[in-house]
Amino acid sequence: MPIIVNLDVMMAKRKVGLMDLAERMNITPANLSILKNNKAKAVRFSTLEQICRELNCQPGDILEYSEETPDFMK
């Protein structure tokens, strides 16, 4: 899939852990982990909005388009 989720990068930049972000967003750590590890098939705009609010970032900081599939996704 050519959409890459860079949530882990933004979380590291903001020094926010998975459990803390999940709690702040009021979602399960398992659901956030699916997104963070590029396993999600879709993401709701409301979820993306919450992530951007909590991490003080833009959607483009989280989502990236690439014509090439990264090795970790093959």
C-alpha positions in Angstrom: 0.0 0.0 0.0 1.5 3.3 -1.0 0.1 5.2 2.1 2.6 5.2 4.9 1.6 6.1 8.4 4.3 8.1 10.2 2.6 8.2 13.6 5.5 6.5 15.4 7.8 9.3 14.1 5.6 12.1 15.2 5.0 10.4 18.6 8.8 10.2 19.1 9.3 13.8 18.1 6.7 14.8 20.7 8.0 12.3 23.2 4.5 10.8 23.7 4.1 7.1 24.3 1.4 4.8 22.9 -0.4 4.3 26.2 -0.4 8.0 27.0 -1.7 9.0 23.5 -4.4 6.3 23.5 -5.6 7.5 26.9 -5.7 11.1 25.8 -7.6 10.1 22.7 -9.9 7.8 24.6 -9.2 4.8 22.3 -7.7 1.4 23.1 -4.0 1.1 22.8 -4.6 -1.9 20.5 -6.5 0.3 18.0 -3.8 3.0 18.1 -1.1 0.3 17.7 -2.8 -1.0 14.5 -2.6 2.5 13.0 1.0 3.2 14.3 2.3 -0.1 12.8 0.8 0.5 9.3 -1.7 -2.3 9.7 -4.8 -0.2 9.4 -6.9 -0.4 6.2 -8.5 3.0 6.8 -8.5 5.8 9.3 -11.5 8.0 10.2 -11.1 11.8 9.8 -12.2 12.1 13.4 -9.4 9.9 14.6 -6.9 11.8 12.4 -8.2 15.0 13.8 -7.7 13.8 17.4 -4.2 12.7 16.6 -3.3 16.0 15.1 -4.9 17.9 18.1 -3.0 15.8 20.7 0.3 15.9 18.8 0.0 19.4 17.6 0.7 18.5 14.0 -0.9 18.4 10.5 -2.3 15.3 8.7 0.6 15.5 6.3 2.9 14.9 9.3 1.2 11.6 9.9 0.3 10.3 6.4 2.6 10.1 3.4 2.1 8.8 -0.1 4.9 6.9 -1.8 4.8 5.1 -5.1 7.2 2.5 -3.8 6.1 0.0 -1.1 8.6 0.2 1.8 10.4 -3.1 2.6 8.7 -3.4 6.0 5.3 -3.5 4.3 6.2 -6.2 1.7 
